[in-house]
Amino acid sequence: MNLNSPQRTRRSGPPGGRGRRFSTVAGLLAVPLLAVGFLQAPSAAADGDYPFRDPDLPLDERIDDLIDRLTLDEKLSLLHQSQEPIERLDIPYFKAGTEALHGVAWSNDLYDGWDQVLATDATVFPQAVGLASTWNTDLIENVGSVVGDELRAYNSIDPVLWGLQVWAPVVDLLRDPRWGRNEEGYSEDPLLTGAMATAYGSGLSGDDPEYLKVAPVLKHYYGYNNEANRSLTSSNLPPRVKREYAQAAFKPAISADAVTGVMASYNLVNGRPTHVDVDIDEVVRSWTDRDLYNVSDAWGPRALVELQGYFDEHDEAYAAMLKAGLDGFTVDGSDTGPTIEFLESALDKGYLTVEDVDYSVRNVLSVRFRLGHFDPDGGPYADIGEEVLGQPAHQELNRQTAEEALVLLNNSAGTLPLDAAATDEVAVIGPLHDTLFSDWYGGTMPYEVTPLEGITELLGDDAAVDGVEGLDRVRFKDVETGAYLTATGTGASDAVIAADEPTAASEWDFNEWMADYATLRNADNGKYLTGDGGAYNTSSDEPGGWYVQQQFRVEAQDDGTYLIQYVGYETNEDWWWIPEHYITVAADGSVGTGAKADAARFDREVVDSGIDAAVAASSEADAAIVVVGSQPFVYGREIHDRETLALGTSQQELVEAVTAANPNTVVVLETSYPTTMDVEPETLLWTTHAGSETGNAVAGAVFGDTNPAGRLTQTWYDGTDDLPSILDYDIISSGMTYMYYDGTPLYPFGHGLSYTTFEYSNLKTNGKAVGGNGKIKVSVDVTNTGDLPGDEVVQLYTSQQTSRDVVADRQLRDFERISLEPGETTTVQFEMRAGDLARWDVTRETWVVERASYDFMVGASSDDIRQQATLRVNGETIPSRDLSVTTRAVNFDDYSGIELVDESKERGTSIEGDDGNWAKFADAALPGGSATFTAEVAKASSGTGSIEIRLDSPTGPLAGTVEVESTGDVYEYVTASASLSDIDGTRDVYLVFDGEVRLATFSIE
């Protein structure tokens, strides 16, 4: 580590001034604000003066002592992300939040305009979806432990910059692969997600029963899986989806005390911003006896007023956040002033009490105490220093993780593994053949082993390894002026022009990464075409930054010409009036931006054909390895979702051409999310962007030094045509994830092949029946029947044969990754409680294990079941609905067009319908003859609305209609009633809406 020569490069940031600065950490020690009061350890005198510094006292006593010594303003300051030192008590500075999703990544330098400082010597592990693809919780716990050690090292260097509260792991479920942040999550399955989060969080937290190595915080609570308008969209989560799916991913790590809190998400759930969802306090905190330190997302507190308009004033919004269970306000950089001001105003107006404040302060201090922050010696992890950085053991663990994350998707031609001894000449081809990428929440790799380097190293000097990027080098000639699009320099002020004569600066290396989103790299200076506000230049080393400005679409026209559209992020507010951002060329050769009608038409002249070069290199080689995939900042990332999962056309054409030229072709796909191709390769190895050791991992798998055994953690759909809207969060009704999808996927959840074969046999259960909370044991023998050693991921699924409700086709219940030598057999044993089969009963608002037969299925994927047994579970039979008691409308069984909305700003969920929208309440035991329908309703719009009560179907017999007059406000509820006739027996009741009516509760009696 170079502690003397910090390199700082500023990049523009998002609203609020957040940018990214690349630097080594040492130069930060010179920041003037890092005064003695920020960094000094507790004085010797203080050690004996204050009971809160005595580690021998119970934690609660220490917290009580400190809270009693704090002034109100000091307490309020502790609720901000940047907690100023309290010098009179020798309390040092504390900064909440360091990014460590797959290694120590970056931290906000709050005292320098919210710039982001990247860790430079920290290990960059595979992206989170790659970590989960190992299906190896022990390994991921070790990864978390290394990340915790390395963050402690950075904290020892600069405790002001590198805070010990970690905003990781991310447990947002990968419900829809079009999500721009897919690489940050683990899986579409809550059990697998919870297991990985628990493992990673446990490693970060350390193994001391009381103290914390670092304090992990789960992101992002909850129902968050879209970027488009993410702060304004509401995720409809019916009760079963909310409890069985969305919350189920968060509960395991919190229940295991592997993490110390949650971060609220930007979106709304059922009409209410998650930042004021009382479930954070009432549900999440119920999962553990530990104090949780929950935080907002960046700028989330301000969004409640300034973006979402949910509250009129900040003091009311801040009070609502605190009372909902958030203890940390991530806003305003290092300036605690606004947070203190808003909270003081909330106290003055009676929105908050001092007791409310003390409750949250206690949560903050509890975690700080467990970090050793008030111990004289700093606690058991205080001695971890920068000596842990760059450890060979960390590199070895990184390589193992990258190897175990590799997934062999297809090997139908039997091409893999290649024989290194028989390979004298190999061509390594593709845009990712000799480069590695990090991502927004990744650090700077301290070293890089690319696929080309890894393969070259493995084959040694006896083999000829030819590397070819395979990109077309092109010129763009403006048809009207005859001038060429030409770079003039590498600075931001060196504008691209249209030059009369072509030069090397007029040549561009063209690559379509995903879909038709492309980058254009200048052949002369090696920099990327970059655009913002109509001024284009070549100042970027790579696509990146918060506003990714290096993205273009080259559109073929019917007349053979091309238009070039800028599709990067917009940072110029004056662009609002331009409907489309196309490159224009003026008569004087200046290049700008305009609407499509004004776009320049270009001839595309190919200077060098990438495919020709690739075919030439591969046709005579013993084998060709084509490395294609995504660029993490292009076509989808935070703020941008994807519309398609297709690999870019230019890369697909490269794969097809090389495969045709050399039948011994291996395709390596490096992407952050499921990807489709028009022609699926017969030999396909997938990895996420896997960090420094990517090249070694790829080389080892291709040439058989390792046997790939990663498994997919989400369904790879065969395109997006049959997928619902990305905003449809009800996986049950929309049929999403492996649990409910009834189509044929490209690759199923849990899929992954091996170079050897495994046989499953002798499945046993502990009997034929079990009680509703009895113990269930399942065992199966697994034998390696092939010629090579290998790992198998043994997966246990269940399927409930009968149910009152729609249930999953199958659901993962447990898994184990095992290693077997050829001919070796092992018995894999699973244990669970029948209570683990519980699901949410909407009729009684409780968890229930139904009386039913359950299939216990063991196999190699969700679609490759090898052994099966049936077990009778003597649980409950859900009785018919009793609608004579007050029924919450959100507890419907089915619905059409219904929106889930907030009953009030504080709590509760209502349903809203209009224009024939309906909600079904199945299997209701109705009184004979006549009855009264009574409902709590609201209607903000003028006029009269109605709810029809129908039987058996939305158009079935009409039992009655309740008229709903305008109440003038969505939160103003009144009681409305109607007489019902001819209702008897056990029937399905349908409530059919008209006129934008909200319904909170109802009864029929």
Secondary structure, 3 states (H helix, E strand, C coil): CCCCCCCCEEECCCCCCCCEEECCCHHHHHCCCCCHHHHCCCCHHHHHHCHHHCCCCCHHHHHHHHHHHCCHHHHHHCCECEECCEHHHCECCEECCEECCCCCCEEEECCCCCEEEECCCCCCCCCHHHHHHCCCHHHHHHHHHHHHHHHHHHHHHCCCCCCCEECCCECCCCCCCCCCCHHHCCCCCHHHHHHHHHHHHHHHHCCCCCCCCCEECEEEECCCCCCCCCCCCEECCCHHHHHHHHHHHCHHHHHCCCCCCEEECCCEECCEEHHHCCHHHHCHHHHCCCCCCCECCCCHHHHHHHCCCCCCCHHHHHHHHHHHCCCEECCCCCCCHHHHHHHHHHHHCCCCCHHHHHHHHHHHHHHHHHCCCCCCCCCCCCCCCHHHCCCHHHHHHHHHHHHHHCEEEEECCCCCCCCHHHCCEEEEECCCCCCCCCCCCCCCCCCCCCHHHHHHHHHCCCCEEEEECCCEEEEEEECCCCCEEECCCCCCCCECEEECCCCHHHCEEEEEEECCEEEEEECCCCCEEEEECCEEEEEECCCCCCCCCCCEEEEECCCCCEEEEECCCCCCHHHHHCCCCEEEECCCCEEEEECHHHCCCEEEEEEECHHHHHHHHHHCCCEEEEEEECCCCCCCECCECCCCCEECHHHHHHHHHHHHHCCCEEEEEECCCCCECCCCCCEEEEECCCHHHHHHHHHHHHCCCCCCCCCCCCCECCCCCCCCCCCCCCHHHHCCHHHHCCCCCCECCCCCECCCCEEEEEEEECCCEEECCCEEEEEEEEEECCCCCEEEEEEEEEEECCCCCCCCCCEEEEEEEEEECCCCEEEEEEEEEHHHHCEEECCCCEEECECEEEEEEEEEECCEEEEEEEEEEECECCCCECCCCCEECCCCCEEECCEEEECCCCCCEEEEECCCCEEEEEEEEECCCCEEEEEEEECCCCCEEEEEEEECCCCCCEEEEEEEECCCCCCCCEEEEEEECCCCEEEEEEEEEECCEEEEEEEEC
